[in-house]
């Protein structure tokens, strides 16, 4: 049964078109490299084009799920094929389809071995990512959630750097361990409700506080690892450092957003009392991640590792906004998820471009790149300033709303988070100065500036930086009805958490660090 204004299964098309494309790609001879690349590009472009009707036909006045498709799947287990999107998930579907196109473009010449399998993995990840954001049945959601692990494990383990197996296994074990605990929680809810996997129905039920508390932590295990929240972040720098460029871009732009999306879609609406009770610890962990991730960036000598730790800091802003439990904070957190996906994904794309020329990610091997690669330096500057949160770029409005929401919920949390912006500006400008200014490193002389293909891959990200920065309502208009509906479920009753309680928790956490 299709219940949407388009009259055809648009979400199923987005989910299964890349999966079908991957299967057909497997039939192409390995020797036909040009056809393999062209097919992967055609499929991702087709999926991106198919996602545009979701954007242009979306009703921004309602928080209800749209483009819904509902079919009975496994009657014995009360499992349905149920998909749909609201103002939150629709934007991440669009981000997933765009990022997939750019990943194919940036990998055009950098993948030298097993190209067919590489592009098959990219297409399979795309289908699974879209499936996660569209699923409204817990059984279906969990299948897509776990399905992402296998192709990403292969991207890191097969096409990664020298320590790729260590990074791939660490990534797999961390995410799998958290996911198993979430599965236990899903099964418990299924039995508690007498056999129900329907996410929308489960969100409408009222659960006892004791049940909410332990289910909150069961889901927290999966989502905190995926974000990753401090102190569950240690897999991320290794995975980013060893992954190929496309793998790092997908990780940064989409995969780590799924943890924060899980908090929004499941933890908050299903366990509002537990969320309210745990708001102070979650905000404290977020503030620690913001400051810790930013400070650690100064100790990094590897370009990708520095950007990886900056992701820990930036995702701390996201979770701070979410657990501020007010409209400004939640909208800022979601917007920053999208902004971080664009900016950090673009930074990893940029690092991949110069790595293809120098085969080095060591900051010390660069210097004076602005005089050798001026166009490249200009793009990198745009993304660096967006990462800092310069007004006029997309990074500014997200961080502004988060700080506003965090300060409204708890002044100490807002003030401490704001220091992370200052530290972030320091390490990004320090990085840019070392790579693009100072004396020209002889190793860089004669390197070609970005090619037309690389320009096509990176220019859309730069346009999005300014488009969202100048006209953020293009996305906030999507978010507001859904966020308003979400906040109504868990709006705090009574006094807010005290400053002294948050301060004591922060002192204890910093003492352990």
N, C-alpha and C positions, 0 to 999 in steps of 0.2 A: 504494500500500500504506500503510495507516494502522496505526501501532503505538503506540497510547496507550489509557489506561484509559477515556477518554470515549467512544470508538467513533465519533467523527465528527471531521472535519478542523478542529479548533478554531483552529489557528494560521493555516491558509489563510483561514478566516473572518475573523480579525483583520486579515490583510494585505489581502484583496481587498474586504471590505465597504466600507471608506472609499473605495477606488478606484472601485468600482461606484457608490457614493453620489455621488461627484464627477461621474461621467459622466452620471448621471440628473439631477443638479442642472443640468447644461448644457442640458437640455431644457426647463427652466422659464423662462417669459418673464421678461425683465429687469425688467419693470414690477411684478411680484409680489414686492416686497421682503420682505413678511412671510412668505410661503411659503418664499422662499429661506433666510431665517434659521432658520425653524422646521425645514426639512428638514436643514440642516447640524447643528442641535442634536440632532435625532432620530437622525441617523446616528452622531454621535460618542457619544451616550448609549448607543446600541445596541452600538457597538464596546466601550465601557467595560464594559457589562454582560456582553458575551461574553468579556471577559478575566478576569472574576472566577472562573470555573471553573479557570483556570490556577493561581490563588492557592490556592483551597480544596482542589483535588485534587492538589496538588503533593506528591510524596514527598520529604520533607526529610532522609531518611536516606541518600540515594545521590547521588553526583556524576554519574551517567549522564544523558544527554540524555533528556528526556521529551516526551510529546505529539508523537512523531516522525511525519512524513509523508514517504514516499519513493516517487517515481515516476520512471521513465525519461523524460527530456526531449529531449535531442538526442544520440542514440546515436553519431553520427559524431564528436562531440567529447568523448564520455564525460562528458557533462553530465547531471546528474539534478536534478529538483526535490526537494531534500532540506532539510527544515526541522525544527527542534526547539529546545528550551530547557533550560538547566540552572539551578541556583540563582542564577547571576549574571544571565543574560540575561532570565529570567522577570520579575525585578523591574523591569527597564527597559522591558519590554513594558507592564507595568501603569502605570508612570510616563507612558509615551507616550500611553496611552489616556485617562488622567485629565487630562493637560495639554491635550489636544486639546479636551475638553469645555470647560475653563475659557477657552481661547482664543476659542472661539465666543461664549461668554457675554460676555467683556470687550470683544469687537468689535461687539456688538449695535448700538450707536448711534454708534460712533466712525468707522466706514467709511461715507463719504458717496458715493463714486463706485465703479462697477464692483464692486458688492457680490457679484454672482453669481460673478465670476471670483475674487474674494478668498476666498470660502468654498470654492470648488473647489480652490484652492491649498492651503488648510488641510487638506482631506481627503486630497489627494494626498500631502502631506508625511507625514501620519499613517500611511498605508499603507506608504510607503517606509521610515519610521523603524522600524516593526514588522518589516518585511522584513529590515532590516539585522541586528536583534537575533536573528532566528530562523534566518537562512540558515546552512546547514551545507555548502553547495557554493560554491566560490570564484567561479564564473561568476555564479551567482545573487546572491551577496553583492555583487559589484562592480556589478551592474545596479542594485540598490537603493541602494548607496552613491552612485552617480552620479545616480540619479533624484532624490535629494533636492535637488540643486543647482538644478535648473530652477525649481521652485515657490518655493524660498527666494529665489532671484535675483529672481523676479517680485515677491515680497512686499516686498523692499527697494526694488527699482527702480521699481515702479509706485505703491505706497502709502506710501513712505517720506518722509523730510523733504526739505529744500531741496537737500542734497548726495547725494540717494539714488542717482543714477547712478554717481557716483564710488565710493560705498560698495559698491554692488551688483557693479560690475565688479571691484573689489579683492577682495571676498569670493570671487567666482567664479574669478578667476585664481589666487589663493593656493591654494584648495582643489583646483582642477583640476590645477595643477602637481604638487602632492603626490600626487594620485591616479594620475597617469600613471606616476610612478615605482613606485608600488605595483603597477600593472598589469604593468610590466616584470618585477617580481619574481614575480608570479603566473604569468606565461607561462613564466618560467625554471623554476619549480618544476614546472609542467605538463610541460615537455619533459624535465626531469631524471627524473621518475617514470614516464615513458613514456605520459603522458596521463591525469592524475588530478586532478580538481578537488575530491575529497571532503576536506573540512577535517579530519574526524576521523581519516581514514587518514593524511593528511599530518602530523598532529600526532604520530602514532605512529612516524614514521620518524626515523632518526638521520642528520643531515647533517654533512659535513665542516666544521671550524671556519671555514675561509676562506670557504666558501659561506654559512655562517650569518652571518658578519660583514657581507658586502655586502648580503645579503637583509635583515638587521636594519636597515640604513640606508635601504634602498629602502622598507621599510614605515614606518620612522620618519618619512620625508618626508611621508607621508599623515597619519599619526596625530599627529605633533607640531604640524602646522598646524591640525588640527581641534581639538586640546585647548583652546586653543593654548598650546604651551610657549614660554618665552622662548628665542630672540628672534623667534619666528615669530608673535607675538601681534598685530602692528600692524593687522591687518584687523579684529579684534574690536571695539575701541572705535568705529570708524567704522560698522561694521555695526549695532551696538547703538544708536548715537545716531540713525541715520537710519531704522532699521526701525520699522514700526508696532508697537504694544504687543504684539500677538500674535506678530509675528516675533521680537521681543526675548525673549519668554517661551520660545518654542520653541528659539531659539538657546541660551539660558542653561540651560534645563531638560533638553534632550535632545541637541541636535545636537553641542555641544562634548563631551558625554560619550562620543560615538562614537569619538573619538580614544583616550581612555583604555581604552575597551572593546576597541579594536583591539589595544592592547598586551597585554591580558589574554587575548584569544581567539587571537591569532596570534603576536606577537613572542615572548612568554615561553614558551609550550608548544612552539613550532616551533623556536625558536633559543635554547635554554637556555644553551648555552655562551657565545654572543655576548651574551646578556642579562647573564650573570654578569660577563663582561669589561667591559661598558659600564655597570655599575651605578653606579660612582663618578661618571662624567660626568653620568649621568641624575639622580642625587641632587643634584649640584652645580647643574645647570640648574634643578632644582625649587626649591632654596633661594633661588637668585637671583630666580626668579619670585615666590616668596612675599614677599620683602623689597621687591623693586623695585615690584611691583604695589601693595603696601600704601602705600609712600612716595608714589608718583605720585598716589594718590587725594587727597592733601592739596592738590594743585595744580589739581584739577578744579572748574569752576564750573557744569557741567551735571550734573543728577541722574543721567541715564542713563549718561553717560560715567564718572562716579565708580563706579557699580555695575559697569560693564564692566571697569574696571581692578581692582576688587575680585575679579572672577571670575578674572582672571589669577593673582592671589595665591592664591585658594582652590583653583584647579586645580593650582597648584604643590604644595599639600598632597597632592592626590590622587596625582600622579605620584611624589612622595616616598614615599608609602606603598606604591605598587606596586613601586618599584624598591628598597625596603628588603629585599625578597626573604624576608620572614618572614610568618607567618600573621597576626600582629597588624597589621602594616603594610598587607598586601594587603586584609584585611577592613576595616580603617579607611578605606583608599582607596576601596573600592567603596561603603561606607556613606556616605562623604563625597560621592561622586558623586551619590548619591540625595538626600542632604541639601542639597547645593548646588542641585540641580535644583528642590527644593521651595522653599528659602528665597530664592534669587536670582530664581527664576521669580515668586515672590510679591512680591518687591520691585519687579520690573518691572511686575507687575500693579498694584501700588499707585501707582507713578509714572504709569502710564497713566490711572488713575482721576482723579488730581488734574490731569493735563495736559488731560483732556477739559473741565475746568472753567475752567482758567486759560490754556491754550494756551501755556504757558511751562514750560521745564525748567530755567531758570536758578535756582540756589540763592538768589541775591540777591533774587529776586522773591517769596520766601516769608518767613515769620517769624510766630510766634504762631498757627500753624495748629491747635495743640492746643485752643485756646479756641473756634475756629470749627468745626472738624471733629473732635470728641472721639472718636467711634467709629473714624474713619479713623486718627487718631493712635494709638489703642490697638493696632490691627492692625499699623501700621508699627513700633511699638515691639516687638511680639512678634517680627517678622521681623528687626529690627535686632539684638535680643539673641541670636536664634538664629544670625545671621551672625557675631556676636562669639564664640559658643561658650559661652554661659552654661549652667552645669549645670542640668539639667532640660529643656533644649531639645535638638533633634536635632543641632545643630551641635557640641555638647560631646563626645558619645561618639565621633563620627568623628574629630575632631581629637585626642582623647585617644589613641585607638588608633594613629593615624598617628605622633604624637610618640613613643609607646612603641615602636612598630616601628622608627622612624627612629633613635631613641636606641640601641636594641639593635643595629642594624646599624652605626651610626657615630655616636658621641657628639657630634661637632662638628656634624654635620648636624641631629641632634635639637635641640641647643641653639640653633642659628641659626634653625631653623624656629619654635621657640617664641617668638622675638622677634617673628615675624610676627603672632602672636596678639595681642601687646601693641599693636603698631602698628595692627592691625585694629580693636581696641577703641577706640583713640583716634580714628580717622577716622570710624567709625560713630557714636560718641557726639557728635562734633563736628558731623557732618551733622544728626543728630536735633535737636541744640540750635539750630542755625541755622534749620531749617525749622519746628519746632514750638514753640519757645519764643521768647524775646526779645519785642520789641514787635510787636503785630499789624500786618501790612502792610495798608494800606487796600484793596489789590486783592483781599484774601481775604474781606473782610467781606460777609456775605450769601450766601456759597457754601453750597450744600446738602451735608449729610453723605452718606455712601455710601447708594446706593439698595438696594432689596431684591435686585435682580439682581446688583449688585456684591457685596453681602454673600454671596450664594450662591456667587459665583465665588471669593471670597477666604477664606471661612470654612473650607473643607476643608483649605487649606494650613496654617492656624493649628492645626487639630486634629492634622494630621500632625506639626507641630513638637513638640507636647507628647506625642503618642502614641509616637513614635520616641524622644524624649528620655527618657521615663519607662520605656518597655518596648522597648529596642533589640533584644532577643532575637527580637522578631517578625520582624525582617529578618535578623539574624545567624544565626538558625536555618536560613534559606534558604541563606545563603552558605557556612556552615562546611564541609560535605562537598565542595563544588566547589572552594573555596579550598584546603582540605587536599590535595586531589588535584592542584591546580595547583602548589602549593608543593613537593610531592614531586617534580615534574619538574625544578625548577631550584634545589633546596636547595643552598646553597654548599658546596663541598668544600674543606677546607683553611682557611687564614687569611683573615679578612675584610680588605677594603681598609683601608689604613692611614689614620690621621687626617692625617698629614703630606701624603699624596697628595691627599686631598680639600681640605685647606687650601691647597695650592699651586694647585690648579685654581680654587678660589674666588677667590683673589687675582688670578689672571690674568683671570678673567671680569669681576670688579669693575673692574679697571684699564681694560678695554675699554669698560665701561659709562660 
